[in-house]
Amino acid sequence: MRSINEINLKEITKDREYYKSPENWEDEILYFLLVDRFSNGEESELYSYTDYENILYNDESEKIWEEFGDKWNGGTLKGIKSKIGYLKNMGVTAIWISPVFRQVAFEESYHGYGIQNFLDIDPNFGTREDLKELVDEAHRNGIYVIVDIILNHAGNVFSYEETDTAYNGNQFNIKAFLDKNGEPSIPVDNPSFDEIWPEGGVWPQELMNRETFSRKGHIINWDIYPEYAEGDFYSLKNIYTGNGDYTEFNPSEALKVLTECYKYWIAYADIDGFRLDTVKHLEQGATRYFSTEIHEYTKTIGKNNFYIIGEITGGLEFAVETLEKTGLNAALGINKIPEKLENVTKGYTDPVEFFDIFKNSKLLGENENTWYRDNVITMFDDHDMVIYHDKKHRFCADKNTNSLIVNALFLNLFSLGIPCVYYGTEQGFDGSGDREKYVRESMFGGEFGAFRTRGKHFFDDNNPLYLNLSKMCKVRKENLILKQGRQYQREISYDGVEFSLPHKLGDGRHEGVVAWSRILSQDEMVMAMNSHIEKDLKVDVPLDPGINKEGEEFRCIYSSEASFEGTVVVSFSIGERLVLPVNVPKHGCVIYSKR
């Protein structure tokens, strides 16, 4: 399609039954994947440990691997569809996929964030029919689909007349739109749509004019307003979305066009949610306009809880304000949750720094537990790793602590928030390097395989880490308290005398137990994880005396070490404390539930 005038939403939705939204998104487990790096559906040889770093046998082989990290690798929508069983068996209930819309033809924007046509699927990924079939297959297996989208910028679709286009507050002049070869040959005024279709300029055609864009050059100061809201993301051209206070915002024609494009994709493919990129760089009024339009539209087709997750980097105050003013459903990337989750698990940070994120908030008051539970996406590995500026790395890149990856997944799934797993984490991917490409390994193998390999795939459903994650997901699904319960970090004692919250001492790692409880309707479950890599540990963990009593039996319903499961312990009193004796395996974790 070339124009939004070709969209007939009533015709698309006529006599069609759409997949219902989940009642509570906080009950779901998300899985984020890059389409180009996940699956091509043609996997043959499974990776084994003997394949580790098989590209390093000569300089030429390593060079090819490095080059393909910056290129399209061949993952497709059909490939994802072929792995729905793998995802379902793991316990995933919603997949979040990177942007799938047509990219500029002359750049290797495999990540999907350089959009040239908002009404078409990039042929590297497949077709619009492939997207619909993927969503249908996911729905048949009880899995929701969230699509990553962009409102604030298009790809590198035009060239400036000026050579120095660093942001200075003034508008620059557009020389021409870029053709399929990246040449500035398409006139800004009265372009010939027939001649440049489909790979030249920007589409739908309503966007192909200078008023679509802010035209203020690339951002230099990423934390200064209005520069970060008006400037280009390097070569990605900023879209002008409108002006005014968020309560009286005047949306631009470009924002209206993009909103209709995204309504189309919901109607056509039966999508369940959006992840909205770079919300910080949007005016709050633009985000509010978009979320209002999308939420109202989706209610008309029976999706009463269509979810819009905003990438809202920064502190809690900014996140709360943004969600309240814009109508977004959830925030991603706040309060350095990914960094603290990783480092608490590894013992590099005091556990209290993670758990204190979820309490004692003057902003949230008594509602802090439900706000974090319902409105925050938690994860550690991801595709950008922006918290690590110069050295991007996955959790398992640290060879001294990579055995603690089970604990990281455990903390992610069983603490407050909506958990999200980044593709490959369940297989222990260990990418690291000075650019994002090193944490975007190819799951299906190809030329840029994980663990510095070529030609091997990683869909190993017998991998102990995959199996452990699957077991965790099952336990979470079966116990409402682990999804909806309040959260309390617990003191611990190794000797039954001294009780305290665990702390990291000096420059070393904290090597010990971290414990917390989830409480719901007079019921309590106790979770504990052990960051000591070589020793099983036993600790006493206080219980809530208002809902428990001495002599009650608690059973281990989950352990990363199977031999611990099923063991029964009995609560007892130490002075005025009611406690539970908890055994935690080395570099492992447990959950105890009252019998």
Stockholm file with secondary structure:
# STOCKHOLM 1.0

chainA/1-595         MRSINEINLKEITKDREYYKSPENWEDEILYFLLVDRFSNGEESELYSYTDYENILYNDESEKIWEEFGDKWNGGTLKGIKSKIGYLKNMGVTAIWISPVFRQVAFEESYHGYGIQNFLDIDPNFGTREDLKELVDEAHRNGIYVIVDIILNHAGNVFSYEETDTAYNGNQFNIKAFLDKNGEPSIPVDNPSFDEIWPEGGVWPQELMNRETFSRKGHIINWDIYPEYAEGDFYSLKNIYTGNGDYTEFNPSEALKVLTECYKYWIAYADIDGFRLDTVKHLEQGATRYFSTEIHEYTKTIGKNNFYIIGEITGGLEFAVETLEKTGLNAALGINKIPEKLENVTKGYTDPVEFFDIFKNSKLLGENENTWYRDNVITMFDDHDMVIYHDKKHRFCADKNTNSLIVNALFLNLFSLGIPCVYYGTEQGFDGSGDREKYVRESMFGGEFGAFRTRGKHFFDDNNPLYLNLSKMCKVRKENLILKQGRQYQREISYDGVEFSLPHKLGDGRHEGVVAWSRILSQDEMVMAMNSHIEKDLKVDVPLDPGINKEGEEFRCIYSSEASFEGTVVVSFSIGERLVLPVNVPKHGCVIYSKR
#=GR chainA/1-595 SS CCCGGGCCHHHHHTTCCCCCCCSCGGGCCEEEECHHHHCCSCCCSBCCGGGTTTTTTSHHHHHHHHHHTTSCCCCCHHHHHHTHHHHHHHTCCEEEECCCEEECTTSCCTTSCSEEEEEEECTTTCCHHHHHHHHHHHHHTTCEEEEEECSSBCCSCEEESSSCCBCCSSCCCEEEEECTTSCEEECSSSCCHHHHTTTSSCBSGGGCSGGGBCCCCBCSCTTSTTHHHHSBBTTBCBBCCEESCGGGCEECHHHHHHHHHHHHHHHHHCCCEEEESCGGGSCHHHHHHHHHHHHHHHHHTTCTTCEEEEEEEECHHHHHHHHHHHCCSEEEEETTHHHHHHHHHHTSSCHHHHHGGGSCCTTTGGGHHHHHHHHEEECSCCSSCTTSSSSEECGGGCTTTGGGHHHHHHHHHHSSSEEEEETTGGGTCCCEESSGGGGSCBTTCTTSBTTTBSSCBCCCTTCHHHHHHHHHHHHHHHCTHHHHCEEEEECBBSSSSCCBCCCCCTTSCCCSEEEEEEEETTEEEEEEEECCSSCCEEEEEECCTTTCCTTCEEEEEEESSGGGTTCEEECEEETTEEEEEEEECTTCEEEEEEC
#=GC SS_cons         CCCGGGCCHHHHHTTCCCCCCCSCGGGCCEEEECHHHHCCSCCCSBCCGGGTTTTTTSHHHHHHHHHHTTSCCCCCHHHHHHTHHHHHHHTCCEEEECCCEEECTTSCCTTSCSEEEEEEECTTTCCHHHHHHHHHHHHHTTCEEEEEECSSBCCSCEEESSSCCBCCSSCCCEEEEECTTSCEEECSSSCCHHHHTTTSSCBSGGGCSGGGBCCCCBCSCTTSTTHHHHSBBTTBCBBCCEESCGGGCEECHHHHHHHHHHHHHHHHHCCCEEEESCGGGSCHHHHHHHHHHHHHHHHHTTCTTCEEEEEEEECHHHHHHHHHHHCCSEEEEETTHHHHHHHHHHTSSCHHHHHGGGSCCTTTGGGHHHHHHHHEEECSCCSSCTTSSSSEECGGGCTTTGGGHHHHHHHHHHSSSEEEEETTGGGTCCCEESSGGGGSCBTTCTTSBTTTBSSCBCCCTTCHHHHHHHHHHHHHHHCTHHHHCEEEEECBBSSSSCCBCCCCCTTSCCCSEEEEEEEETTEEEEEEEECCSSCCEEEEEECCTTTCCTTCEEEEEEESSGGGTTCEEECEEETTEEEEEEEECTTCEEEEEEC
//
